[in-house]
């Protein structure tokens, strides 16, 4: 039996987005009922920017009630915290078979660093010369400069050999016959993170990328990839089909839902003070790497060591938007006057 759902969960996604697949898989693993809004792979996305007032442009984003979470690292943490195993949901931080402990911090660090290191290399294997101009123009705007298709294609050999070296490290990690990367009782966030990248490479990579999935080169790793896919399929069997809803429907649901009390995230005055910020300041938040010019603005209402929360006003109403502390910059636009 599925656990009861305390707040409506809505993911904004599109099928070709590997990061959407990552969160899809976490939702499957944890057995969280949810709805989805399928958005365009390229801008504009008025169901997000206009209706919700969120100009952050990465996909996916995920709403739990009136709280909208940005960046898959924070989405994963929020889903684990708000839908805990103690309430009957699955977990992305299972116990270690060796110690019985949960390596939560180590797994989070591994997932964040692995993803930020490997995904840019993996994206180099896109069939750049076959991509439509609209996609290239959109991603050029996203990264802050024009994409040189010939240069990207010329670098694919380097991408292949780099990924091959990383696969060799995975093969070494799995060499003792363990079932999952951290020798946990069940798949963890670490498994989900590595899995979504390499299954995406298998799906979209250029023809020479087939050498990366040669069982004679990485037998244990490829067996492990298949094992995760099979496990996710078995978890999905019997779960309710995910309902697609419109952006209008989703926005109305989000703005009319309750938000998590502000004292859950809290406001760490010392941490905020390092950045010259105070409660209720009007701020803008953007990623440190790509998409810098697509900042989201709002009133600062939550700030701790993991996340930042701002109140954002869209055309449909008010919501709370959450961003990670790591690899994001928050800037004061207008200080709050007492």
C-alpha positions in Angstrom: 0.0 0.0 0.0 1.3 3.5 -0.8 1.9 5.8 2.1 -0.5 8.8 2.3 0.7 12.0 0.7 0.8 14.9 3.1 1.2 17.6 0.4 0.6 17.7 -3.4 3.9 17.0 -5.3 4.3 18.3 -8.8 7.4 18.0 -11.0 8.1 20.3 -13.9 10.1 18.3 -16.4 10.6 17.2 -20.0 11.4 13.7 -21.3 14.8 14.4 -22.8 16.1 16.0 -19.7 18.5 13.6 -17.9 18.1 15.5 -14.6 14.3 15.1 -14.9 15.0 11.3 -15.2 17.1 11.5 -12.0 14.2 13.0 -10.0 11.7 10.6 -11.7 13.8 7.7 -10.4 14.0 9.1 -6.9 10.2 9.5 -6.9 9.9 5.9 -8.0 12.5 4.7 -5.5 10.7 6.5 -2.6 7.2 5.6 -4.0 5.9 9.2 -3.7 2.6 9.9 -5.6 2.9 13.0 -7.8 1.8 14.8 -10.9 3.9 16.3 -13.7 3.9 19.3 -15.9 5.7 18.6 -19.2 7.5 21.8 -20.3 9.5 22.9 -23.3 13.1 21.8 -23.6 13.9 25.5 -24.5 12.7 28.9 -23.3 10.1 30.3 -23.0 8.4 28.4 -20.2 5.6 30.7 -19.1 4.1 28.1 -16.8 7.2 28.7 -14.6 8.4 32.2 -15.3 5.0 33.9 -15.5 2.6 31.8 -13.4 5.0 31.0 -10.6 7.4 34.0 -10.9 10.5 31.8 -11.0 13.0 32.9 -13.6 15.5 30.2 -12.7 15.7 28.2 -15.9 17.1 24.8 -15.0 14.8 21.7 -15.2 13.4 20.0 -13.2 11.9 22.0 -10.4 9.6 20.3 -7.9 6.8 21.6 -5.7 5.7 20.1 -2.4 2.6 22.1 -1.5 3.5 25.8 -1.7 7.3 25.1 -1.5 9.1 24.9 -4.8 12.6 23.4 -4.8 15.2 24.2 -7.4 18.3 22.1 -8.2 18.2 18.3 -8.1 20.6 18.1 -5.1 18.1 20.1 -2.9 15.1 18.4 -4.5 16.6 15.0 -3.4 17.2 16.2 0.1 13.7 17.7 0.4 12.0 14.6 -0.8 14.0 12.5 1.7 13.2 14.8 4.6 9.6 15.4 3.9 8.8 11.8 2.9 10.8 9.8 5.3 11.2 6.1 5.5 9.7 6.2 9.0 6.4 7.2 7.3 6.5 4.2 5.0 8.3 5.8 2.0 11.5 4.4 0.4 14.9 6.0 1.1 17.8 7.2 -0.9 20.1 6.8 2.1 19.8 3.1 3.1 21.9 1.5 5.7 25.4 0.1 5.0 25.6 -3.7 4.8 28.9 -3.4 6.7 28.2 -1.0 9.6 24.5 -0.7 9.6 25.0 3.1 9.6 23.7 5.5 7.0 26.4 7.4 5.1 24.2 10.4 4.4 26.9 13.1 4.3 29.4 11.0 2.3 26.7 10.0 -0.2 25.6 13.6 -0.7 29.2 14.8 -1.2 29.9 12.0 -3.6 26.7 12.6 -5.6 27.3 16.4 -5.8 30.9 16.2 -6.8 30.5 13.2 -9.2 27.6 14.9 -11.0 29.4 18.3 -11.3 32.5 16.5 -12.6 31.1 13.9 -15.0 28.0 15.4 -16.5 29.7 18.3 -18.4 32.0 15.6 -19.9 29.1 13.4 -20.8 27.2 16.3 -22.4 30.2 16.6 -24.8 29.0 13.4 -26.5 25.8 15.0 -27.7 25.4 14.8 -31.5 26.2 18.5 -31.8 26.0 18.7 -35.6 22.5 17.2 -35.6 21.0 19.5 -33.0 18.4 22.1 -34.1 19.4 25.7 -34.2 16.7 26.6 -31.7 18.3 24.2 -29.1 21.8 25.5 -29.7 20.7 29.1 -29.4 18.9 28.4 -26.2 21.8 26.6 -24.6 24.2 29.3 -25.8 22.1 31.9 -23.9 22.1 29.5 -20.9 25.9 29.1 -20.7 26.5 32.8 -21.5 28.3 32.4 -24.9 27.9 30.8 -28.3 28.4 27.1 -28.7 31.0 26.2 -31.2 29.7 23.0 -32.8 32.9 22.1 -34.6 35.0 22.6 -31.4 32.5 20.5 -29.4 32.6 17.7 -31.9 36.4 17.8 -32.0 36.6 17.3 -28.3 34.5 14.2 -28.3 37.5 11.9 -28.3 38.7 13.5 -25.1 35.2 13.1 -23.6 35.2 9.4 -24.5 38.6 8.7 -22.9 37.7 10.7 -19.8 34.5 8.8 -19.3 36.3 5.5 -19.9 38.7 6.4 -17.0 35.8 7.1 -14.7 34.1 3.8 -15.7 37.3 2.0 -14.8 37.1 3.6 -11.3 33.5 2.3 -11.0 34.7 -1.1 -12.1 37.3 -1.0 -9.3 34.6 0.0 -6.7 32.4 -2.9 -7.8 35.3 -5.4 -8.0 34.5 -7.0 -4.6 31.1 -8.1 -5.9 29.1 -5.6 -4.0 25.5 -5.0 -5.2 25.4 -1.2 -4.8 28.2 1.5 -4.9 28.4 2.2 -1.2 27.6 -1.4 -0.3 24.3 -0.3 1.1 21.3 -2.6 1.6 19.4 -0.9 -1.3 20.3 1.6 -4.0 21.3 5.0 -2.7 21.5 8.5 -4.1 25.0 7.6 -5.2 23.7 4.8 -7.4 20.9 7.0 -8.8 23.3 9.8 -9.6 25.8 7.7 -11.6 23.1 5.6 -13.2 21.2 8.6 -14.7 24.4 10.0 -16.3 25.6 6.8 -18.0 22.2 5.6 -19.1 21.8 9.0 -20.8 25.2 8.6 -22.5 24.0 5.2 -23.8 20.8 6.7 -25.1 22.1 9.9 -26.8 25.8 9.5 -27.2 27.7 9.5 -30.6 28.4 6.2 -32.2 32.0 5.8 -30.7 30.3 6.0 -27.3 29.2 2.4 -27.8 32.7 1.3 -26.7 31.9 2.7 -23.3 29.1 0.1 -22.9 31.2 -2.9 -24.0 30.7 -5.6 -21.4 34.3 -6.9 -22.1 35.7 -3.6 -20.9 33.5 -2.9 -17.8 31.5 -6.1 -17.0 30.7 -5.4 -13.4 29.7 -1.7 -14.0 27.4 -2.6 -16.9 25.8 -5.4 -14.8 25.3 -2.9 -12.0 23.7 -0.4 -14.4 21.3 -3.1 -15.5 20.6 -4.1 -11.9 19.6 -0.5 -11.0 17.3 -0.2 -14.1 15.7 -3.5 -13.2 15.3 -2.5 -9.6 13.6 0.8 -10.6 11.3 -1.1 -13.0 10.3 -3.5 -10.2 9.6 -0.6 -7.8 7.5 1.2 -10.4 5.3 -1.9 -11.0 2.1 -1.4 -9.1 2.7 2.3 -8.5 0.0 4.6 -9.8 0.6 6.1 -13.2 1.8 9.7 -13.1 -0.9 12.2 -14.2 0.1 15.0 -16.6 -1.5 18.3 -15.7 -1.4 21.8 -17.3 0.7 24.6 -16.0 -2.4 26.6 -15.1 -3.7 23.7 -13.0 -0.3 23.2 -11.3 0.1 26.9 -10.5 -3.4 27.1 -8.9 -2.6 24.0 -6.9 0.7 25.3 -5.7 -0.4 28.8 -4.7 -3.5 27.5 -2.8 -1.5 24.9 -0.9 0.1 25.4 2.5 3.8 26.0 2.8 6.1 24.5 5.3 6.5 26.6 8.5 9.4 29.0 8.2 11.0 27.7 11.4 11.7 24.4 9.8 14.5 25.9 7.7 14.9 28.7 10.1 17.1 31.8 9.7 20.7 31.6 10.7 21.7 35.2 11.4 25.4 34.4 11.6 25.5 32.6 8.2 23.4 35.3 6.6 25.5 38.0 8.2 28.6 36.7 6.4 26.9 37.8 3.2 25.5 41.0 4.6 21.9 39.6 4.5 19.0 40.0 6.9 15.6 38.5 7.3 13.1 40.0 4.8 15.7 41.6 2.6 14.8 41.6 -1.1 17.4 39.4 -2.9 18.3 37.7 -6.1 19.6 34.1 -6.4 21.4 32.5 -9.3 23.7 29.5 -10.0 27.5 30.2 -9.8 28.3 28.2 -13.0 25.7 28.2 -15.9 22.5 30.2 -16.1 24.0 33.1 -14.0 21.9 35.7 -15.8 18.6 33.9 -15.0 18.3 34.9 -11.4 15.1 34.7 -9.3 14.1 37.5 -7.0 12.1 37.6 -3.8 11.9 38.3 -0.1 14.4 36.4 2.0 12.5 34.3 4.6 14.8 31.3 5.3 18.5 30.7 5.5 20.5 27.9 6.9 23.6 25.9 6.0 21.8 23.9 3.3 19.2 26.1 1.7 17.9 29.6 1.1 14.1 30.3 0.9 12.5 33.3 -0.7 8.9 34.4 -1.1 8.2 34.8 -4.9 5.2 36.4 -6.5 3.8 35.0 -9.7 0.7 36.0 -11.7 -1.2 33.2 -9.9 -0.1 34.1 -6.4 2.6 33.8 -3.7 4.9 30.8 -3.1 8.1 29.9 -1.4 11.1 29.1 -3.6 14.1 27.1 -2.2 17.6 27.0 -3.5 20.8 25.2 -2.3 23.5 27.1 -0.5 26.3 25.3 -2.4 27.2 26.6 -5.9 24.6 29.4 -5.7 25.0 33.1 -5.0 22.4 35.3 -3.2 22.8 39.0 -3.6 21.0 41.8 -1.7 18.9 44.0 -3.9 17.0 46.0 -1.3 17.7 45.7 2.5 14.7 45.3 4.8 14.0 48.5 6.8 12.8 47.9 10.3 
